[in-house]
Amino acid sequence: MEQTTGVSGERPAETLASDANRQLLANVRPAGWKNPTPTGKYNLVVVGAGAAGLVAAVGAAGLGAKVALLERHHLGGDCLNVGCVPSKTVLRSAKVLGEIVGAGHLGVQVDGIRVDFNGVMDRMRRVRADLSVHDSAQRMTELGIDLYFGQARFTGTHTIEIDGQTLEFRKAMVATGSRPAVPPIPGLYETGYLSNEQIWDLTALPPRLAVVGAGAIGVELAQAFCRLGSKVTILDLLPRLLGREDAQAAAVMHRIFVREGIGLRLGAEIEQIGRAGEARQLTYQWHGDRQTVVVDEILVAAGRLPNVEGLHLERANVACSPRGIEVDDTLRTTNPDIYGAGDVASRFQFTHVADATARMVLQNALFPGPKKKLSDLIVPWVTYTDPEVAHVGLYDWEAEKAGIPVDTYVQLLADTDRGRIDGEEEGFVKIHLRRGTDQILGATIVGRHAGEWISEVTVAMSGGLGLRQLATVIHPYPTAAAAIRKVADAYNRTRLTPTVARLCRWWFGWRR
């Protein structure tokens, strides 16, 4: 089947006639679906059935509220259909390949590796279809939610129209998510490209792949496709990978990408994209020279834009900007009865933040009393490269910009017993403290399972526990996460000042 390229549009599940995709569509956009007829006012109307919308709708219905859920495309949103689920499933296959290829230094020689690209993609589609039952139309209706498909448009401060019907609501939540941003590169549109919305339609591995953008999505997919067999080149205007990430973490990934054969054109400005026969040619300026690279496919991973078009937010007195819907610290919009959640209303564009903000809206919109605040959230995130890059809280530069002096403690994984056992030469645990205290301001971890370890630091920060208390936590031996305790031990050693050391010597001398 012909590969799909071009601009973002309807979800790509519709383009492949496979059993898995038929199962997916039967769950997330059933053929012949008939919208219900609204009867009376809803306690909550949720616009958008991605991660945030589903959590809010299911939660409110479970509490006994009368709920309507409105979706333009497919239930599950980006995460299920074109985001986290398909990408992490493919990344799992790529991670296995990385371990096999790198097994030689462990004394394990593996010859004759063969990658079945269609097998990898078919597994992804099966996993996606299997998981879609949790977000299915049948489940929503069984939970008592009125599910409507179509383009929703506000018609007033407490009314919204969909499929020719008007719904009245007491409260509403907009959770329409985001979509891939497309940079204005001459020739890009005409030449054709892939985004994370189309790449899962590929039925053949691109021999040569250009990735435009070195952020989280770009580096994850670049490494995965390189390991699956593509010759990958990353181009980005910024001078390094993961431009907003910890510099030491970015440097680790740079070394690994070079070692794995990924071409890096960082600090490059793409001037033109055009056809070169059946291939595509990118012309760019790099270090003062004009260069070209010829590829078979282009993946654009240059950020995200909020989905606010067509909602007629102005009719509901809801203000928005290029960054999305404007909300206050309680996620309330300029209409006090309409809230925002997820990508469309948060600078943290992650599924777990969509979940958290939706839960905030449930309390803030539906119940009186104290309100949950966005500023109270302590948000971890992970870039699922190999090794993973995980972070929570402030970076050191953010703290310094805010006028908060920091002390930073670092433990290299190569200097831990488990790191030596596993042959994990790259990676580290870095924790920032408010200077002169053990208050944790933020942390960055680079390691194979850094996304699992970061929760220990997140729990400590959420519970107001200082680094000193993490030193008292017993970690199984040998584990990589024990590097967190080693950081805490390093902090504790700084508490042994010359005066304290002198007193200790006096004490033990007196006790002899």
Buried (B, 14 or more C-beta within 10 A) or exposed (E): EEBBBEBBEEBBBBBBEBEBBBBBBBBBBBEEEEBEEBEEEBBBBBBBBBBBBBBBBBBBBEEEBBBBBBBBBBBBBBBBBBBBBBBBBBBBBBBEBBEEEBEEEEEEEEEEEEBEBEEBBBBBBBBBBBBBBEBBBEBBEEBEBBBBBBBBBBBEBBBBBBEEEEBBBBBBBBBBBBBBBBEEBEBBEEBBBBBBBBBBBBBEBBEBBBBBBBBBBBBBBBBBBBBBBBBBBBBBBBEBBBBEBBBEBBBBBBEBBEEBEBBBBBBBEBBBBBEEEEEBBBBBBBEEEEEEBEBBBBBBBBBBBBBBEEBBBEBBBBEBEEEBBBBBEBBBBBBEBBBBBBBBBBEBBBBBBBBBBBBBBBBBBBEEEEBBEBEEBBBBBBBBBBBBBBBBBBBBEBBEEEEBEBBBBBBBBEEBBBBEEBEBEBBBBBBBBBEEEBBBBBBBBBBBBBBBBBBBBBBBBBEEBBBBBBBEBEBEEEBBBBBBBBBBBBBBEEEEEEEEEEEEEEEEEEEE
